[in-house]
Amino acid sequence: MRVGRHIHLSVDERDIRAWIGQMHPVILVIFDAQNDRAYWIHIQAYFRSVDPDTGPNIRMYRTIRIPVKNRMNRSAMMNFAEEKNMIYH
């Protein structure tokens, strides 16, 4: 659901725990079919920004706020590729 400059997405606590525990970056993408647009959020960075100690407080953050400025486009894909290359090279 879009609220102002963010899309609010409720997620299961088990998914959050799995995502933030990953060694590799987790990019969550949500598709708005009505407007033919996709938006993304870097999960680990998101949770570090809202609360560095997310683990004990995870129930407070079950709604992820994805900025609408995070449009999935060529530039975003290039940034993801660069991040992947830094990890694997």
PyMOL Python script that loads the backbone (N, CA, C, O; Angstrom):
from pymol import cmd

cmd.read_pdbstr("""\
ATOM      1  N   MET A   1       0.841  -1.167   0.000  1.00  0.00           N
ATOM      2  CA  MET A   1       0.000   0.000   0.000  1.00  0.00           C
ATOM      3  C   MET A   1       0.897   1.245   0.000  1.00  0.00           C
ATOM      4  O   MET A   1       1.839   1.339   0.787  1.00  0.00           O
ATOM      5  N   ARG A   2       0.601   2.176  -0.869  1.00  0.00           N
ATOM      6  CA  ARG A   2       1.391   3.403  -0.938  1.00  0.00           C
ATOM      7  C   ARG A   2       0.864   4.416   0.070  1.00  0.00           C
ATOM      8  O   ARG A   2      -0.333   4.696   0.141  1.00  0.00           O
ATOM      9  N   VAL A   3       1.799   4.953   0.843  1.00  0.00           N
ATOM     10  CA  VAL A   3       1.481   5.989   1.820  1.00  0.00           C
ATOM     11  C   VAL A   3       2.490   7.115   1.614  1.00  0.00           C
ATOM     12  O   VAL A   3       3.637   7.012   2.050  1.00  0.00           O
ATOM     13  N   GLY A   4       2.065   8.187   0.952  1.00  0.00           N
ATOM     14  CA  GLY A   4       2.979   9.300   0.699  1.00  0.00           C
ATOM     15  C   GLY A   4       4.116   8.885  -0.214  1.00  0.00           C
ATOM     16  O   GLY A   4       3.898   8.436  -1.339  1.00  0.00           O
ATOM     17  N   ARG A   5       5.324   9.043   0.283  1.00  0.00           N
ATOM     18  CA  ARG A   5       6.515   8.738  -0.523  1.00  0.00           C
ATOM     19  C   ARG A   5       7.074   7.344  -0.258  1.00  0.00           C
ATOM     20  O   ARG A   5       8.227   7.055  -0.580  1.00  0.00           O
ATOM     21  N   HIS A   6       6.246   6.486   0.330  1.00  0.00           N
ATOM     22  CA  HIS A   6       6.674   5.118   0.638  1.00  0.00           C
ATOM     23  C   HIS A   6       5.592   4.116   0.268  1.00  0.00           C
ATOM     24  O   HIS A   6       4.404   4.434   0.222  1.00  0.00           O
ATOM     25  N   ILE A   7       6.038   2.911   0.010  1.00  0.00           N
ATOM     26  CA  ILE A   7       5.138   1.771  -0.133  1.00  0.00           C
ATOM     27  C   ILE A   7       5.319   0.942   1.128  1.00  0.00           C
ATOM     28  O   ILE A   7       6.440   0.569   1.474  1.00  0.00           O
ATOM     29  N   HIS A   8       4.241   0.660   1.800  1.00  0.00           N
ATOM     30  CA  HIS A   8       4.293  -0.122   3.034  1.00  0.00           C
ATOM     31  C   HIS A   8       3.977  -1.574   2.700  1.00  0.00           C
ATOM     32  O   HIS A   8       2.963  -1.879   2.072  1.00  0.00           O
ATOM     33  N   LEU A   9       4.861  -2.455   3.129  1.00  0.00           N
ATOM     34  CA  LEU A   9       4.707  -3.870   2.852  1.00  0.00           C
ATOM     35  C   LEU A   9       4.860  -4.644   4.155  1.00  0.00           C
ATOM     36  O   LEU A   9       5.908  -4.578   4.798  1.00  0.00           O
ATOM     37  N   SER A  10       3.829  -5.371   4.544  1.00  0.00           N
ATOM     38  CA  SER A  10       3.911  -6.210   5.745  1.00  0.00           C
ATOM     39  C   SER A  10       4.556  -7.532   5.372  1.00  0.00           C
ATOM     40  O   SER A  10       4.198  -8.154   4.371  1.00  0.00           O
ATOM     41  N   VAL A  11       5.514  -7.952   6.193  1.00  0.00           N
ATOM     42  CA  VAL A  11       6.225  -9.201   5.925  1.00  0.00           C
ATOM     43  C   VAL A  11       6.248 -10.056   7.190  1.00  0.00           C
ATOM     44  O   VAL A  11       6.110  -9.554   8.306  1.00  0.00           O
ATOM     45  N   ASP A  12       6.422 -11.324   6.990  1.00  0.00           N
ATOM     46  CA  ASP A  12       6.465 -12.277   8.085  1.00  0.00           C
ATOM     47  C   ASP A  12       7.786 -12.134   8.842  1.00  0.00           C
ATOM     48  O   ASP A  12       8.849 -11.975   8.242  1.00  0.00           O
ATOM     49  N   GLU A  13       7.697 -12.194  10.146  1.00  0.00           N
ATOM     50  CA  GLU A  13       8.875 -12.079  10.999  1.00  0.00           C
ATOM     51  C   GLU A  13       9.940 -13.123  10.648  1.00  0.00           C
ATOM     52  O   GLU A  13      11.135 -12.834  10.706  1.00  0.00           O
ATOM     53  N   ARG A  14       9.511 -14.326  10.287  1.00  0.00           N
ATOM     54  CA  ARG A  14      10.477 -15.383   9.921  1.00  0.00           C
ATOM     55  C   ARG A  14      11.260 -15.006   8.678  1.00  0.00           C
ATOM     56  O   ARG A  14      12.450 -15.306   8.576  1.00  0.00           O
ATOM     57  N   ASP A  15      10.599 -14.345   7.724  1.00  0.00           N
ATOM     58  CA  ASP A  15      11.306 -13.903   6.518  1.00  0.00           C
ATOM     59  C   ASP A  15      12.341 -12.843   6.857  1.00  0.00           C
ATOM     60  O   ASP A  15      13.463 -12.873   6.351  1.00  0.00           O
ATOM     61  N   ILE A  16      11.955 -11.903   7.718  1.00  0.00           N
ATOM     62  CA  ILE A  16      12.896 -10.845   8.111  1.00  0.00           C
ATOM     63  C   ILE A  16      14.124 -11.455   8.758  1.00  0.00           C
ATOM     64  O   ILE A  16      15.252 -11.087   8.429  1.00  0.00           O
ATOM     65  N   ARG A  17      13.911 -12.379   9.669  1.00  0.00           N
ATOM     66  CA  ARG A  17      15.052 -13.015  10.344  1.00  0.00           C
ATOM     67  C   ARG A  17      15.963 -13.732   9.336  1.00  0.00           C
ATOM     68  O   ARG A  17      17.188 -13.664   9.439  1.00  0.00           O
ATOM     69  N   ALA A  18      15.358 -14.410   8.377  1.00  0.00           N
ATOM     70  CA  ALA A  18      16.159 -15.109   7.360  1.00  0.00           C
ATOM     71  C   ALA A  18      16.926 -14.111   6.496  1.00  0.00           C
ATOM     72  O   ALA A  18      18.103 -14.318   6.201  1.00  0.00           O
ATOM     73  N   TRP A  19      16.270 -13.042   6.097  1.00  0.00           N
ATOM     74  CA  TRP A  19      16.911 -12.056   5.213  1.00  0.00           C
ATOM     75  C   TRP A  19      18.071 -11.340   5.893  1.00  0.00           C
ATOM     76  O   TRP A  19      19.147 -11.211   5.309  1.00  0.00           O
ATOM     77  N   ILE A  20      17.860 -10.872   7.126  1.00  0.00           N
ATOM     78  CA  ILE A  20      18.937 -10.105   7.763  1.00  0.00           C
ATOM     79  C   ILE A  20      20.090 -11.005   8.187  1.00  0.00           C
ATOM     80  O   ILE A  20      21.183 -10.517   8.471  1.00  0.00           O
ATOM     81  N   GLY A  21      19.858 -12.303   8.233  1.00  0.00           N
ATOM     82  CA  GLY A  21      20.919 -13.239   8.574  1.00  0.00           C
ATOM     83  C   GLY A  21      21.760 -13.676   7.381  1.00  0.00           C
ATOM     84  O   GLY A  21      22.738 -14.405   7.550  1.00  0.00           O
ATOM     85  N   GLN A  22      21.397 -13.246   6.194  1.00  0.00           N
ATOM     86  CA  GLN A  22      22.129 -13.649   4.992  1.00  0.00           C
ATOM     87  C   GLN A  22      23.484 -12.963   4.906  1.00  0.00           C
ATOM     88  O   GLN A  22      23.623 -11.797   5.276  1.00  0.00           O
ATOM     89  N   MET A  23      24.471 -13.683   4.421  1.00  0.00           N
ATOM     90  CA  MET A  23      25.792 -13.117   4.215  1.00  0.00           C
ATOM     91  C   MET A  23      25.800 -12.196   2.989  1.00  0.00           C
ATOM     92  O   MET A  23      26.514 -11.194   2.961  1.00  0.00           O
ATOM     93  N   HIS A  24      25.010 -12.543   1.992  1.00  0.00           N
ATOM     94  CA  HIS A  24      24.944 -11.769   0.755  1.00  0.00           C
ATOM     95  C   HIS A  24      23.775 -10.794   0.813  1.00  0.00           C
ATOM     96  O   HIS A  24      22.811 -11.024   1.543  1.00  0.00           O
ATOM     97  N   PRO A  25      23.855  -9.708   0.052  1.00  0.00           N
ATOM     98  CA  PRO A  25      22.763  -8.723   0.075  1.00  0.00           C
ATOM     99  C   PRO A  25      21.431  -9.332  -0.372  1.00  0.00           C
ATOM    100  O   PRO A  25      21.378 -10.135  -1.304  1.00  0.00           O
ATOM    101  N   VAL A  26      20.380  -8.937   0.303  1.00  0.00           N
ATOM    102  CA  VAL A  26      19.026  -9.341  -0.077  1.00  0.00           C
ATOM    103  C   VAL A  26      18.319  -8.087  -0.567  1.00  0.00           C
ATOM    104  O   VAL A  26      18.183  -7.109   0.167  1.00  0.00           O
ATOM    105  N   ILE A  27      17.872  -8.130  -1.818  1.00  0.00           N
ATOM    106  CA  ILE A  27      17.142  -7.021  -2.421  1.00  0.00           C
ATOM    107  C   ILE A  27      15.695  -7.471  -2.584  1.00  0.00           C
ATOM    108  O   ILE A  27      15.408  -8.418  -3.317  1.00  0.00           O
ATOM    109  N   LEU A  28      14.793  -6.786  -1.897  1.00  0.00           N
ATOM    110  CA  LEU A  28      13.374  -7.084  -2.003  1.00  0.00           C
ATOM    111  C   LEU A  28      12.778  -6.188  -3.081  1.00  0.00           C
ATOM    112  O   LEU A  28      12.957  -4.970  -3.055  1.00  0.00           O
ATOM    113  N   VAL A  29      12.074  -6.793  -4.023  1.00  0.00           N
ATOM    114  CA  VAL A  29      11.448  -6.044  -5.119  1.00  0.00           C
ATOM    115  C   VAL A  29       9.947  -6.274  -5.048  1.00  0.00           C
ATOM    116  O   VAL A  29       9.484  -7.407  -4.922  1.00  0.00           O
ATOM    117  N   ILE A  30       9.197  -5.186  -5.131  1.00  0.00           N
ATOM    118  CA  ILE A  30       7.746  -5.274  -5.154  1.00  0.00           C
ATOM    119  C   ILE A  30       7.261  -4.639  -6.459  1.00  0.00           C
ATOM    120  O   ILE A  30       7.750  -3.587  -6.871  1.00  0.00           O
ATOM    121  N   PHE A  31       6.292  -5.297  -7.100  1.00  0.00           N
ATOM    122  CA  PHE A  31       5.798  -4.840  -8.400  1.00  0.00           C
ATOM    123  C   PHE A  31       4.394  -4.260  -8.250  1.00  0.00           C
ATOM    124  O   PHE A  31       3.503  -4.896  -7.688  1.00  0.00           O
ATOM    125  N   ASP A  32       4.215  -3.054  -8.759  1.00  0.00           N
ATOM    126  CA  ASP A  32       2.916  -2.381  -8.785  1.00  0.00           C
ATOM    127  C   ASP A  32       2.330  -2.618 -10.174  1.00  0.00           C
ATOM    128  O   ASP A  32       2.647  -1.890 -11.115  1.00  0.00           O
ATOM    129  N   ALA A  33       1.484  -3.623 -10.302  1.00  0.00           N
ATOM    130  CA  ALA A  33       0.945  -4.018 -11.610  1.00  0.00           C
ATOM    131  C   ALA A  33       0.054  -2.938 -12.223  1.00  0.00           C
ATOM    132  O   ALA A  33       0.041  -2.766 -13.442  1.00  0.00           O
ATOM    133  N   GLN A  34      -0.683  -2.217 -11.397  1.00  0.00           N
ATOM    134  CA  GLN A  34      -1.557  -1.170 -11.922  1.00  0.00           C
ATOM    135  C   GLN A  34      -0.781  -0.091 -12.655  1.00  0.00           C
ATOM    136  O   GLN A  34      -1.233   0.431 -13.674  1.00  0.00           O
ATOM    137  N   ASN A  35       0.392   0.238 -12.129  1.00  0.00           N
ATOM    138  CA  ASN A  35       1.202   1.307 -12.718  1.00  0.00           C
ATOM    139  C   ASN A  35       2.409   0.788 -13.483  1.00  0.00           C
ATOM    140  O   ASN A  35       3.211   1.576 -13.984  1.00  0.00           O
ATOM    141  N   ASP A  36       2.547  -0.548 -13.580  1.00  0.00           N
ATOM    142  CA  ASP A  36       3.654  -1.171 -14.301  1.00  0.00           C
ATOM    143  C   ASP A  36       5.015  -0.651 -13.824  1.00  0.00           C
ATOM    144  O   ASP A  36       5.872  -0.272 -14.622  1.00  0.00           O
ATOM    145  N   ARG A  37       5.185  -0.647 -12.495  1.00  0.00           N
ATOM    146  CA  ARG A  37       6.433  -0.174 -11.891  1.00  0.00           C
ATOM    147  C   ARG A  37       6.866  -1.144 -10.811  1.00  0.00           C
ATOM    148  O   ARG A  37       6.047  -1.823 -10.192  1.00  0.00           O
ATOM    149  N   ALA A  38       8.166  -1.195 -10.600  1.00  0.00           N
ATOM    150  CA  ALA A  38       8.713  -2.013  -9.524  1.00  0.00           C
ATOM    151  C   ALA A  38       9.583  -1.128  -8.645  1.00  0.00           C
ATOM    152  O   ALA A  38      10.192  -0.164  -9.110  1.00  0.00           O
ATOM    153  N   TYR A  39       9.627  -1.476  -7.365  1.00  0.00           N
ATOM    154  CA  TYR A  39      10.403  -0.739  -6.379  1.00  0.00           C
ATOM    155  C   TYR A  39      11.245  -1.733  -5.595  1.00  0.00           C
ATOM    156  O   TYR A  39      10.874  -2.898  -5.450  1.00  0.00           O
ATOM    157  N   TRP A  40      12.380  -1.264  -5.090  1.00  0.00           N
ATOM    158  CA  TRP A  40      13.296  -2.169  -4.402  1.00  0.00           C
ATOM    159  C   TRP A  40      13.744  -1.573  -3.075  1.00  0.00           C
ATOM    160  O   TRP A  40      13.655  -0.368  -2.840  1.00  0.00           O
ATOM    161  N   ILE A  41      14.231  -2.472  -2.216  1.00  0.00           N
ATOM    162  CA  ILE A  41      14.846  -2.065  -0.953  1.00  0.00           C
ATOM    163  C   ILE A  41      15.933  -3.092  -0.603  1.00  0.00           C
ATOM    164  O   ILE A  41      15.724  -4.299  -0.726  1.00  0.00           O
ATOM    165  N   HIS A  42      17.078  -2.598  -0.174  1.00  0.00           N
ATOM    166  CA  HIS A  42      18.179  -3.453   0.290  1.00  0.00           C
ATOM    167  C   HIS A  42      17.849  -3.792   1.744  1.00  0.00           C
ATOM    168  O   HIS A  42      17.937  -2.935   2.622  1.00  0.00           O
ATOM    169  N   ILE A  43      17.476  -5.025   1.987  1.00  0.00           N
ATOM    170  CA  ILE A  43      16.932  -5.430   3.283  1.00  0.00           C
ATOM    171  C   ILE A  43      17.899  -5.207   4.441  1.00  0.00           C
ATOM    172  O   ILE A  43      17.523  -4.595   5.441  1.00  0.00           O
ATOM    173  N   GLN A  44      19.126  -5.685   4.330  1.00  0.00           N
ATOM    174  CA  GLN A  44      20.047  -5.545   5.456  1.00  0.00           C
ATOM    175  C   GLN A  44      20.327  -4.071   5.763  1.00  0.00           C
ATOM    176  O   GLN A  44      20.359  -3.676   6.928  1.00  0.00           O
ATOM    177  N   ALA A  45      20.529  -3.262   4.726  1.00  0.00           N
ATOM    178  CA  ALA A  45      20.782  -1.833   4.932  1.00  0.00           C
ATOM    179  C   ALA A  45      19.558  -1.160   5.550  1.00  0.00           C
ATOM    180  O   ALA A  45      19.688  -0.295   6.417  1.00  0.00           O
ATOM    181  N   TYR A  46      18.383  -1.557   5.105  1.00  0.00           N
ATOM    182  CA  TYR A  46      17.150  -0.982   5.652  1.00  0.00           C
ATOM    183  C   TYR A  46      17.063  -1.234   7.153  1.00  0.00           C
ATOM    184  O   TYR A  46      16.798  -0.311   7.924  1.00  0.00           O
ATOM    185  N   PHE A  47      17.280  -2.461   7.565  1.00  0.00           N
ATOM    186  CA  PHE A  47      17.145  -2.764   8.986  1.00  0.00           C
ATOM    187  C   PHE A  47      18.273  -2.160   9.811  1.00  0.00           C
ATOM    188  O   PHE A  47      18.065  -1.836  10.980  1.00  0.00           O
ATOM    189  N   ARG A  48      19.456  -2.002   9.238  1.00  0.00           N
ATOM    190  CA  ARG A  48      20.521  -1.290   9.957  1.00  0.00           C
ATOM    191  C   ARG A  48      20.139   0.173  10.152  1.00  0.00           C
ATOM    192  O   ARG A  48      20.488   0.777  11.166  1.00  0.00           O
ATOM    193  N   SER A  49      19.426   0.741   9.189  1.00  0.00           N
ATOM    194  CA  SER A  49      19.073   2.162   9.294  1.00  0.00           C
ATOM    195  C   SER A  49      17.938   2.406  10.285  1.00  0.00           C
ATOM    196  O   SER A  49      17.924   3.443  10.949  1.00  0.00           O
ATOM    197  N   VAL A  50      16.992   1.484  10.400  1.00  0.00           N
ATOM    198  CA  VAL A  50      15.881   1.709  11.328  1.00  0.00           C
ATOM    199  C   VAL A  50      16.240   1.319  12.755  1.00  0.00           C
ATOM    200  O   VAL A  50      15.742   1.918  13.709  1.00  0.00           O
ATOM    201  N   ASP A  51      17.097   0.323  12.903  1.00  0.00           N
ATOM    202  CA  ASP A  51      17.478  -0.120  14.244  1.00  0.00           C
ATOM    203  C   ASP A  51      18.633  -1.103  14.129  1.00  0.00           C
ATOM    204  O   ASP A  51      18.443  -2.241  13.698  1.00  0.00           O
ATOM    205  N   PRO A  52      19.830  -0.670  14.513  1.00  0.00           N
ATOM    206  CA  PRO A  52      20.985  -1.578  14.408  1.00  0.00           C
ATOM    207  C   PRO A  52      20.811  -2.870  15.206  1.00  0.00           C
ATOM    208  O   PRO A  52      21.438  -3.882  14.894  1.00  0.00           O
ATOM    209  N   ASP A  53      19.968  -2.837  16.226  1.00  0.00           N
ATOM    210  CA  ASP A  53      19.719  -4.023  17.052  1.00  0.00           C
ATOM    211  C   ASP A  53      18.363  -4.622  16.722  1.00  0.00           C
ATOM    212  O   ASP A  53      17.574  -4.920  17.618  1.00  0.00           O
ATOM    213  N   THR A  54      18.096  -4.796  15.441  1.00  0.00           N
ATOM    214  CA  THR A  54      16.783  -5.270  14.988  1.00  0.00           C
ATOM    215  C   THR A  54      16.405  -6.592  15.627  1.00  0.00           C
ATOM    216  O   THR A  54      15.236  -6.799  15.954  1.00  0.00           O
ATOM    217  N   GLY A  55      17.348  -7.484  15.812  1.00  0.00           N
ATOM    218  CA  GLY A  55      17.042  -8.814  16.329  1.00  0.00           C
ATOM    219  C   GLY A  55      16.030  -8.831  17.458  1.00  0.00           C
ATOM    220  O   GLY A  55      14.961  -9.424  17.314  1.00  0.00           O
ATOM    221  N   PRO A  56      16.346  -8.185  18.594  1.00  0.00           N
ATOM    222  CA  PRO A  56      15.411  -8.235  19.711  1.00  0.00           C
ATOM    223  C   PRO A  56      14.119  -7.460  19.445  1.00  0.00           C
ATOM    224  O   PRO A  56      13.098  -7.734  20.075  1.00  0.00           O
ATOM    225  N   ASN A  57      14.152  -6.504  18.530  1.00  0.00           N
ATOM    226  CA  ASN A  57      12.996  -5.637  18.291  1.00  0.00           C
ATOM    227  C   ASN A  57      12.286  -5.950  16.977  1.00  0.00           C
ATOM    228  O   ASN A  57      11.533  -5.115  16.476  1.00  0.00           O
ATOM    229  N   ILE A  58      12.505  -7.110  16.423  1.00  0.00           N
ATOM    230  CA  ILE A  58      12.051  -7.405  15.068  1.00  0.00           C
ATOM    231  C   ILE A  58      10.541  -7.257  14.894  1.00  0.00           C
ATOM    232  O   ILE A  58      10.090  -6.887  13.810  1.00  0.00           O
ATOM    233  N   ARG A  59       9.766  -7.529  15.903  1.00  0.00           N
ATOM    234  CA  ARG A  59       8.300  -7.422  15.771  1.00  0.00           C
ATOM    235  C   ARG A  59       7.856  -5.989  15.498  1.00  0.00           C
ATOM    236  O   ARG A  59       6.795  -5.760  14.917  1.00  0.00           O
ATOM    237  N   MET A  60       8.670  -5.033  15.917  1.00  0.00           N
ATOM    238  CA  MET A  60       8.328  -3.626  15.701  1.00  0.00           C
ATOM    239  C   MET A  60       8.449  -3.234  14.227  1.00  0.00           C
ATOM    240  O   MET A  60       7.882  -2.223  13.811  1.00  0.00           O
ATOM    241  N   TYR A  61       9.171  -4.009  13.444  1.00  0.00           N
ATOM    242  CA  TYR A  61       9.511  -3.612  12.076  1.00  0.00           C
ATOM    243  C   TYR A  61       8.958  -4.562  11.026  1.00  0.00           C
ATOM    244  O   TYR A  61       9.591  -4.763   9.990  1.00  0.00           O
ATOM    245  N   ARG A  62       7.809  -5.144  11.265  1.00  0.00           N
ATOM    246  CA  ARG A  62       7.241  -6.088  10.310  1.00  0.00           C
ATOM    247  C   ARG A  62       6.663  -5.399   9.092  1.00  0.00           C
ATOM    248  O   ARG A  62       6.357  -6.066   8.104  1.00  0.00           O
ATOM    249  N   THR A  63       6.505  -4.090   9.129  1.00  0.00           N
ATOM    250  CA  THR A  63       6.089  -3.336   7.955  1.00  0.00           C
ATOM    251  C   THR A  63       7.303  -2.619   7.404  1.00  0.00           C
ATOM    252  O   THR A  63       7.881  -1.754   8.062  1.00  0.00           O
ATOM    253  N   ILE A  64       7.681  -2.980   6.202  1.00  0.00           N
ATOM    254  CA  ILE A  64       8.837  -2.371   5.553  1.00  0.00           C
ATOM    255  C   ILE A  64       8.353  -1.184   4.738  1.00  0.00           C
ATOM    256  O   ILE A  64       7.357  -1.278   4.020  1.00  0.00           O
ATOM    257  N   ARG A  65       9.061  -0.069   4.854  1.00  0.00           N
ATOM    258  CA  ARG A  65       8.712   1.146   4.125  1.00  0.00           C
ATOM    259  C   ARG A  65       9.700   1.314   2.971  1.00  0.00           C
ATOM    260  O   ARG A  65      10.871   1.628   3.186  1.00  0.00           O
ATOM    261  N   ILE A  66       9.221   1.103   1.750  1.00  0.00           N
ATOM    262  CA  ILE A  66      10.065   1.192   0.556  1.00  0.00           C
ATOM    263  C   ILE A  66       9.865   2.568  -0.075  1.00  0.00           C
ATOM    264  O   ILE A  66       8.748   2.893  -0.479  1.00  0.00           O
ATOM    265  N   PRO A  67      10.913   3.381  -0.170  1.00  0.00           N
ATOM    266  CA  PRO A  67      10.762   4.697  -0.795  1.00  0.00           C
ATOM    267  C   PRO A  67      10.377   4.565  -2.271  1.00  0.00           C
ATOM    268  O   PRO A  67      10.948   3.747  -2.992  1.00  0.00           O
ATOM    269  N   VAL A  68       9.411   5.367  -2.718  1.00  0.00           N
ATOM    270  CA  VAL A  68       9.006   5.292  -4.123  1.00  0.00           C
ATOM    271  C   VAL A  68      10.115   5.787  -5.041  1.00  0.00           C
ATOM    272  O   VAL A  68      10.068   5.537  -6.246  1.00  0.00           O
ATOM    273  N   LYS A  69      11.111   6.483  -4.500  1.00  0.00           N
ATOM    274  CA  LYS A  69      12.257   6.895  -5.325  1.00  0.00           C
ATOM    275  C   LYS A  69      13.126   5.690  -5.703  1.00  0.00           C
ATOM    276  O   LYS A  69      13.947   5.785  -6.615  1.00  0.00           O
ATOM    277  N   ASN A  70      12.952   4.563  -5.011  1.00  0.00           N
ATOM    278  CA  ASN A  70      13.715   3.347  -5.301  1.00  0.00           C
ATOM    279  C   ASN A  70      13.059   2.571  -6.442  1.00  0.00           C
ATOM    280  O   ASN A  70      12.636   1.429  -6.261  1.00  0.00           O
ATOM    281  N   ARG A  71      12.978   3.191  -7.605  1.00  0.00           N
ATOM    282  CA  ARG A  71      12.383   2.526  -8.761  1.00  0.00           C
ATOM    283  C   ARG A  71      13.357   1.502  -9.321  1.00  0.00           C
ATOM    284  O   ARG A  71      14.557   1.754  -9.420  1.00  0.00           O
ATOM    285  N   MET A  72      12.827   0.356  -9.681  1.00  0.00           N
ATOM    286  CA  MET A  72      13.657  -0.661 -10.325  1.00  0.00           C
ATOM    287  C   MET A  72      13.824  -0.231 -11.774  1.00  0.00           C
ATOM    288  O   MET A  72      12.862  -0.184 -12.542  1.00  0.00           O
ATOM    289  N   ASN A  73      15.056   0.079 -12.129  1.00  0.00           N
ATOM    290  CA  ASN A  73      15.361   0.516 -13.487  1.00  0.00           C
ATOM    291  C   ASN A  73      16.794   0.093 -13.816  1.00  0.00           C
ATOM    292  O   ASN A  73      17.449  -0.594 -13.032  1.00  0.00           O
ATOM    293  N   ARG A  74      17.255   0.508 -14.966  1.00  0.00           N
ATOM    294  CA  ARG A  74      18.598   0.115 -15.417  1.00  0.00           C
ATOM    295  C   ARG A  74      19.667   0.569 -14.416  1.00  0.00           C
ATOM    296  O   ARG A  74      20.589  -0.186 -14.109  1.00  0.00           O
ATOM    297  N   SER A  75      19.546   1.775 -13.918  1.00  0.00           N
ATOM    298  CA  SER A  75      20.526   2.304 -12.975  1.00  0.00           C
ATOM    299  C   SER A  75      20.576   1.455 -11.699  1.00  0.00           C
ATOM    300  O   SER A  75      21.658   1.136 -11.207  1.00  0.00           O
ATOM    301  N   ALA A  76      19.415   1.094 -11.171  1.00  0.00           N
ATOM    302  CA  ALA A  76      19.373   0.249  -9.975  1.00  0.00           C
ATOM    303  C   ALA A  76      20.027  -1.099 -10.256  1.00  0.00           C
ATOM    304  O   ALA A  76      20.793  -1.604  -9.434  1.00  0.00           O
ATOM    305  N   MET A  77      19.727  -1.682 -11.411  1.00  0.00           N
ATOM    306  CA  MET A  77      20.317  -2.977 -11.757  1.00  0.00           C
ATOM    307  C   MET A  77      21.838  -2.885 -11.874  1.00  0.00           C
ATOM    308  O   MET A  77      22.550  -3.801 -11.463  1.00  0.00           O
ATOM    309  N   MET A  78      22.333  -1.783 -12.432  1.00  0.00           N
ATOM    310  CA  MET A  78      23.781  -1.594 -12.539  1.00  0.00           C
ATOM    311  C   MET A  78      24.412  -1.490 -11.145  1.00  0.00           C
ATOM    312  O   MET A  78      25.488  -2.037 -10.908  1.00  0.00           O
ATOM    313  N   ASN A  79      23.752  -0.798 -10.241  1.00  0.00           N
ATOM    314  CA  ASN A  79      24.259  -0.696  -8.867  1.00  0.00           C
ATOM    315  C   ASN A  79      24.298  -2.061  -8.190  1.00  0.00           C
ATOM    316  O   ASN A  79      25.255  -2.374  -7.481  1.00  0.00           O
ATOM    317  N   PHE A  80      23.265  -2.877  -8.403  1.00  0.00           N
ATOM    318  CA  PHE A  80      23.253  -4.225  -7.835  1.00  0.00           C
ATOM    319  C   PHE A  80      24.408  -5.051  -8.399  1.00  0.00           C
ATOM    320  O   PHE A  80      25.069  -5.788  -7.667  1.00  0.00           O
ATOM    321  N   ALA A  81      24.644  -4.922  -9.708  1.00  0.00           N
ATOM    322  CA  ALA A  81      25.733  -5.663 -10.354  1.00  0.00           C
ATOM    323  C   ALA A  81      27.087  -5.235  -9.789  1.00  0.00           C
ATOM    324  O   ALA A  81      27.959  -6.075  -9.564  1.00  0.00           O
ATOM    325  N   GLU A  82      27.266  -3.942  -9.561  1.00  0.00           N
ATOM    326  CA  GLU A  82      28.524  -3.446  -8.994  1.00  0.00           C
ATOM    327  C   GLU A  82      28.725  -3.988  -7.584  1.00  0.00           C
ATOM    328  O   GLU A  82      29.829  -4.392  -7.219  1.00  0.00           O
ATOM    329  N   GLU A  83      27.672  -3.994  -6.807  1.00  0.00           N
ATOM    330  CA  GLU A  83      27.770  -4.525  -5.445  1.00  0.00           C
ATOM    331  C   GLU A  83      28.124  -6.006  -5.471  1.00  0.00           C
ATOM    332  O   GLU A  83      28.955  -6.465  -4.687  1.00  0.00           O
ATOM    333  N   LYS A  84      27.492  -6.751  -6.371  1.00  0.00           N
ATOM    334  CA  LYS A  84      27.805  -8.181  -6.511  1.00  0.00           C
ATOM    335  C   LYS A  84      29.262  -8.369  -6.888  1.00  0.00           C
ATOM    336  O   LYS A  84      29.937  -9.241  -6.341  1.00  0.00           O
ATOM    337  N   ASN A  85      29.758  -7.558  -7.823  1.00  0.00           N
ATOM    338  CA  ASN A  85      31.152  -7.682  -8.254  1.00  0.00           C
ATOM    339  C   ASN A  85      32.131  -7.385  -7.120  1.00  0.00           C
ATOM    340  O   ASN A  85      33.195  -8.000  -7.044  1.00  0.00           O
ATOM    341  N   MET A  86      31.784  -6.452  -6.245  1.00  0.00           N
ATOM    342  CA  MET A  86      32.666  -6.159  -5.105  1.00  0.00           C
ATOM    343  C   MET A  86      32.724  -7.349  -4.152  1.00  0.00           C
ATOM    344  O   MET A  86      33.758  -7.598  -3.532  1.00  0.00           O
ATOM    345  N   ILE A  87      31.629  -8.076  -4.033  1.00  0.00           N
ATOM    346  CA  ILE A  87      31.591  -9.229  -3.125  1.00  0.00           C
ATOM    347  C   ILE A  87      32.377 -10.402  -3.700  1.00  0.00           C
ATOM    348  O   ILE A  87      33.114 -11.068  -2.973  1.00  0.00           O
ATOM    349  N   TYR A  88      32.228 -10.658  -4.981  1.00  0.00           N
ATOM    350  CA  TYR A  88      32.798 -11.860  -5.577  1.00  0.00           C
ATOM    351  C   TYR A  88      34.143 -11.677  -6.238  1.00  0.00           C
ATOM    352  O   TYR A  88      34.712 -12.640  -6.752  1.00  0.00           O
ATOM    353  N   HIS A  89      34.663 -10.469  -6.239  1.00  0.00           N
ATOM    354  CA  HIS A  89      35.999 -10.265  -6.858  1.00  0.00           C
ATOM    355  C   HIS A  89      36.982  -9.730  -5.887  1.00  0.00           C
ATOM    356  O   HIS A  89      38.139  -9.505  -6.241  1.00  0.00           O
TER     357      HIS A  89
END
""", "prot")
cmd.dss("prot")
cmd.show_as("cartoon", "prot")
cmd.util.cbc("prot")
cmd.orient("prot")
